[in-house]
């Protein structure tokens, strides 16, 4: 088996050089947030740089640097943990700086940060107050909430034996109005992936915007249903405070109160923008991770039921989320334990996540492109039952060149 995260020392100085490089790689997301905070503090059009960097620059750099090898050396576990738990305080601070630059007068106790970088906070506020740039800080915050917050939350909510880790993950999800993800993803998606029962698996030919709607609504309802059934099964009262689903909604309301406390009623549309963008980001990633792959209900979840990606930059930034096939095969593994899946076990996306997401918005050209790769999956990875399922629905591509 490939060993993408082997921590065994290798001979010579190459080991230390590789580990140092990977220490930087797995710091990229928090560095991305830090630079984003500076851009937000600059005000005006600079506040939109979170959006620009997220898709265009990072997507380009991801393709430029290509794939990791199968003998990567991870940083120490304590450092891997530190990067995860630094995310929530960084996002809270980014939110405060967004408040400070978009508010008419700001708060003197937050002005130290822009001044640290030679930025005039009053000038930045005056620039950002223009209607063209007023939503810039919250558009970028939405990207940080999705790319950093949801991704780290995804890692933490899988630690079902660690209450603190799960709590931090749920608070990160509260910034995207989506604490129900902590329920449905772990107890629903991982059980139903690839089947018609899973709203987070994109069907062949399903356009990405349609998927965002169906997946969002489907997962919300599934999370509520799961928690209702859990309480009934245990003979517990179903109340606002005993029901994890509704407690999660209270966490989201607490974040909304955070916005309104600083921004007044302007905080409601601001949070709607940032939270919605973060949630949409989650769903477009869901779209790419399982697009077109199928599984027969009741059969074992295997690596072939997820798309893998081995891109060097995004793999580090997103804490190996892209080694998704191994994650679904062994969901209890920490991100530093995940391995590349060999081609005989799982299909690999032809491009990185960012490039694939942008391409997916084009619709028919994307379908034509990805169908050629699904044809290989149909021929070499699908089980006989899955082939029969696909043929019965007229969506078998294995006989295509």
Buried (B, 14 or more C-beta within 10 A) or exposed (E): EBBBBBBEEEEEEEBEEBBEBBBEBBBBBBEBBBEBBBBBBBBBBBBBBBBBBBBEEBBBBBBEBEBBEBBBBBBEEEBBEBBBEBBBEBBBBBBBBBBBBBBEEBEEEBBEBBEEEEBBBEEBBEBBBEEEBBBBBBBBBBBBBBBBBBBBBBBBBBBEEEEEBBBBBBBBBBBBBBBBBBBBBBBBBBEBBBBEBBBBBBBBEBBBBEBBEBBBEBBBEBBBBBBBEBBEEEEEEBEEEEBBBBBBBEBBEEBBEBBBEBBEEBBEBBBBBBBBBBBBBBBBBBBBBBBBBBBBEEEEBBBBBBBBBBBBBBBBBBBBBBBBBBBBBEBEBBBBBBBBBBEEBBBBBBBBBBBBBBBBEEEEEBBEBBBEBBBBBBBEBBBEEBBEBBEEEEBBBBEEE
